[in-house]
Amino acid sequence: MKFLADMGVSPLTVKALSQQGYYAIHLSEEGLFYLPDSLIMSKQRMKEE
């Protein structure tokens, strides 16, 4: 399972998920925090293709 954490989620939560073996990234890690949600989702979908 993959998690893309929004700005309302603590980076500590993302770290804990990663330590438990999940793929988890925070928007701030990807430099996407300034984009509207619709563009964030589009970019992530394109990344998975």
C-alpha positions as CSV (number, residue, x, y, z in Angstrom):
1,M,0.0,0.0,0.0
2,K,1.2,3.5,-0.8
3,F,0.5,6.7,1.1
4,L,0.9,10.3,0.0
5,A,0.5,12.4,3.1
6,D,-1.1,15.8,2.8
7,M,0.2,18.8,4.7
8,G,-2.2,18.1,7.6
9,V,-0.4,14.9,8.3
10,S,2.7,15.0,10.5
11,P,6.0,14.0,8.9
12,L,6.4,11.8,12.0
13,T,3.4,9.8,10.9
14,V,5.0,9.3,7.5
15,K,8.2,8.2,9.1
16,A,6.4,5.7,11.3
17,L,4.6,4.2,8.3
18,S,7.9,4.0,6.4
19,Q,9.5,2.2,9.3
20,Q,6.7,-0.3,9.3
21,G,7.4,-1.2,5.7
22,Y,4.9,1.0,3.9
23,Y,5.7,3.3,1.0
24,A,4.9,6.7,2.5
25,I,5.9,10.1,1.4
26,H,4.9,13.6,2.5
27,L,3.9,16.3,0.1
28,S,6.8,18.4,1.4
29,E,9.3,15.7,0.3
30,E,8.0,15.8,-3.3
31,G,7.7,19.6,-3.4
32,L,4.0,19.4,-4.1
33,F,2.7,21.3,-1.1
34,Y,1.8,24.4,-3.1
35,L,-0.4,22.7,-5.7
36,P,-4.1,22.2,-5.6
37,D,-5.2,18.6,-4.7
38,S,-6.4,17.9,-8.3
39,L,-2.9,18.6,-9.7
40,I,-1.2,16.6,-7.0
41,M,-3.3,13.6,-7.8
42,S,-2.7,14.0,-11.5
43,K,1.0,14.2,-11.0
44,Q,1.1,11.1,-8.8
45,R,-1.0,9.1,-11.3
46,M,1.4,10.0,-14.1
47,K,4.3,9.0,-11.9
48,E,2.9,5.5,-11.4
49,E,2.4,4.8,-15.2
